[in-house]
């Protein structure tokens, strides 16, 4: 499947892959800065953002990686740096393992799949977030106008949510509400872990970053360092939640430039 994408900037190709229930809009806070150094391609995974949902589309992480690769082929991109958040981070790692000649580096922000024991059932909180986003969408103008109400929706996921713009909050809520591929993508993570990292060659720099207050993929269950490649680097960022690029956009840009050489 060819994915919808936005492309801007010039330089070495850099692909941004969002997480579950998100969309390419999650990269807005860092897109202009990255575009000054890279040819940036921000994709929408199947059933997210502008990419339509076709029932039966393969949605396990390795299949998502194949969708990204097919899109790179259509863009004429032979080799790219990858940046992914959450499920997007897992997808980037899968792509690096499956097609190492096509990947220049991986920066995985709070990647999913780092579990010692694969999840066997869907957490109710994941489902609730989706249902709440759908139910509250007609009320977004009212909800987003209130700092207190934004806090009720965001404080659990980010210790620095007050730094998020209203536009960022709106984009996140709308992406979740519109993610028709959410259930299948979530189901595609069950019974699986990111064992692909063991086969990523040392020629591909890999950096994994987790926030210390990540309540979506917490350290006690979803941040096993066994999946860090032997040549990889693991960073723990303080006062940081799950959407690392939204909590610390400038710092993420600096990290990506360091890893990708931009």
C-alpha positions in Angstrom: 0.0 0.0 0.0 1.2 3.5 -0.9 1.0 5.8 2.1 -0.1 9.4 2.1 2.7 11.7 3.0 4.0 15.3 3.2 7.4 16.1 1.7 9.4 19.2 2.4 13.0 20.4 2.7 16.2 19.3 1.0 19.2 17.1 1.9 19.4 13.5 2.8 16.0 11.7 3.0 14.5 11.5 6.4 11.3 9.6 7.0 9.0 10.3 10.0 6.7 7.5 11.2 4.0 8.3 13.7 2.5 6.0 16.3 -0.8 4.2 16.9 -3.8 6.5 16.7 -1.7 9.4 15.5 -0.8 10.9 12.1 1.9 12.8 10.3 0.6 16.0 12.0 2.3 14.9 15.2 5.6 16.0 13.6 4.5 19.6 13.0 6.6 21.1 15.9 9.8 19.7 14.5 9.1 19.6 10.8 10.4 23.1 9.8 13.7 22.7 11.7 14.3 19.2 10.2 13.4 20.5 6.7 16.3 22.9 6.9 18.7 19.9 6.9 16.8 17.0 5.4 14.4 16.0 2.6 11.7 15.1 5.1 8.9 12.7 4.3 6.2 12.4 7.0 3.9 9.4 6.3 0.5 8.4 7.4 0.2 4.7 8.3 -2.8 2.7 6.9 -6.1 3.9 8.4 -4.4 7.0 9.9 -4.3 10.6 8.7 -4.9 10.8 5.0 -4.1 7.2 4.2 -7.5 5.4 3.8 -8.5 2.4 5.7 -8.9 -0.7 3.6 -10.2 -3.6 5.7 -7.8 -6.6 5.6 -4.7 -4.4 5.2 -1.8 -6.1 6.9 -1.0 -4.1 10.1 1.6 -6.1 12.0 4.8 -4.0 12.5 6.7 -5.9 9.8 3.9 -5.2 7.3 3.8 -1.5 8.3 7.5 -1.4 7.5 6.8 -2.9 4.1 4.2 -0.2 3.5 6.8 2.4 4.3 9.3 0.8 2.0 6.8 0.6 -0.9 6.2 4.4 -0.4 9.9 5.1 -0.5 10.2 3.1 -3.7 7.4 5.2 -5.2 9.3 8.4 -4.2 12.5 7.2 -5.7 14.3 7.1 -2.4 17.1 4.5 -2.3 18.2 5.1 1.3 16.7 7.1 4.2 17.2 8.0 7.8 14.2 6.9 9.9 12.6 8.5 12.9 9.6 6.9 14.6 7.5 7.3 17.7 5.8 4.4 19.5 4.5 2.0 16.9 6.3 4.1 14.4 9.6 3.4 16.2 8.9 -0.3 16.1 8.1 0.0 12.4 11.4 1.8 11.8 13.3 -0.9 13.6 11.5 -3.6 11.5 12.4 -1.8 8.3 16.1 -1.5 9.3 16.2 -5.3 9.9 14.3 -6.3 6.8 16.0 -3.9 4.3 19.2 -2.7 5.9 20.5 -1.5 2.5 17.7 1.0 2.5 18.1 2.5 6.0 20.9 5.0 6.9 20.0 5.3 10.6 17.1 4.8 13.1 16.0 7.2 15.9 13.3 5.4 17.8 11.3 7.6 20.2 9.6 5.5 22.9 9.3 2.5 20.5 6.7 -0.2 21.1 7.7 -3.8 21.1 10.3 -3.5 23.9 8.5 -6.1 26.1 10.1 -9.1 27.8 6.7 -10.8 27.5 4.5 -10.2 24.5 1.1 -8.6 25.2 -1.7 -11.1 24.8 -4.7 -8.8 25.2 -5.5 -5.1 24.6 -5.3 -2.8 27.6 -8.7 -1.1 28.2 -6.9 2.3 28.5 -5.9 2.1 24.8 -9.5 1.5 23.8 -10.8 4.2 26.1 -8.5 6.8 24.6 -9.9 6.1 21.1 -13.6 6.1 22.3 -13.1 9.3 24.2 -11.5 11.0 21.2 -14.4 10.0 19.0 -17.0 11.1 21.5 -15.4 14.4 22.3 -14.6 15.6 18.8 -17.7 17.8 18.4 -16.7 19.5 21.7 -13.1 20.1 20.8 -13.4 23.9 20.4 -14.8 24.2 23.9 -12.5 21.6 25.5 -9.3 23.0 24.0 -10.2 26.6 25.0 -9.8 25.6 28.6 -6.3 25.0 30.1 -7.9 22.9 32.9 -9.8 20.7 30.5 -6.7 20.2 28.3 -4.9 19.1 31.4 -7.5 16.5 32.2 -6.8 14.9 28.9 -3.0 15.3 28.7 -1.5 15.4 32.2 -1.4 11.6 32.4 0.7 11.4 29.2 3.0 14.3 29.5 4.6 16.1 32.5 5.1 19.2 30.3 1.7 19.2 28.6 1.4 23.0 29.3 4.1 23.6 26.6 1.9 22.0 23.9 0.1 24.4 21.7 -3.7 24.3 21.2 -3.0 23.3 17.6 -0.9 20.3 18.8 -3.6 19.2 21.2 -6.3 19.5 18.4 -4.2 17.6 15.9 -3.6 14.8 18.4 -7.3 14.5 19.3 -8.5 14.6 15.7 -5.9 12.0 14.6 -7.0 9.6 17.3 -10.7 10.1 16.5 -10.1 9.6 12.7 -7.8 6.5 13.0 -10.0 3.9 11.4 -7.1 1.5 11.3 -6.5 1.8 15.1 -8.1 -1.5 16.2 -6.2 -3.6 13.5 -2.9 -1.9 14.2 -3.3 -2.4 17.9 -4.3 -6.1 17.4 -1.2 -6.4 15.2 1.1 -5.8 18.2 -0.4 -8.7 20.3 1.8 -11.7 20.7 4.8 -9.9 19.2 8.0 -8.2 20.3 10.7 -6.3 18.5 13.0 -9.2 18.1 14.0 -7.8 14.7 16.6 -5.6 16.4 19.0 -8.5 16.8 19.5 -8.6 13.0 20.1 -4.8 12.5 23.7 -4.5 11.2 26.2 -2.4 13.0 26.5 -0.2 9.9 23.1 1.4 10.8 23.3 3.7 13.9 20.4 3.0 16.2 19.3 5.3 19.1 16.4 4.5 21.4 14.9 7.1 23.7 12.4 6.8 26.5 10.9 9.4 28.8 11.0 8.7 32.5 7.3 9.3 32.9 6.0 7.3 29.9 2.7 5.9 31.1 1.8 4.5 27.7 4.8 2.2 27.5 6.1 2.2 31.1 9.5 1.1 32.1 8.3 -1.8 34.3 6.7 -3.6 31.4 7.6 -2.1 28.0 11.2 -0.8 28.1 13.4 -3.9 28.0 17.0 -3.2 27.0 17.4 -6.7 25.6 16.2 -5.3 22.3 18.9 -2.7 22.1 21.3 -3.8 19.3 24.8 -4.3 20.5 26.0 -1.2 18.7 23.0 0.8 19.7 22.5 3.6 22.2 19.7 3.9 24.8 18.8 7.3 26.3 16.5 8.0 29.2 15.1 11.6 29.2 13.9 13.2 32.4 10.5 14.9 32.9 9.4 13.4 29.5 6.4 11.4 28.5 5.5 9.2 25.6 5.2 11.7 22.7 8.9 12.8 23.1 8.8 15.0 20.0 6.0 17.1 21.5 7.5 17.3 24.9 11.0 18.4 23.7 10.9 19.3 20.0 14.2 21.3 20.0 16.0 18.5 21.8 14.6 15.9 19.4 15.8 17.9 16.4 19.2 18.2 17.9 19.3 14.4 18.4 18.1 13.6 14.9 20.8 15.8 13.4 23.4 14.1 15.6 22.3 10.6 14.6 21.6 11.3 10.9 24.5 13.8 10.5 22.3 16.7 9.3 
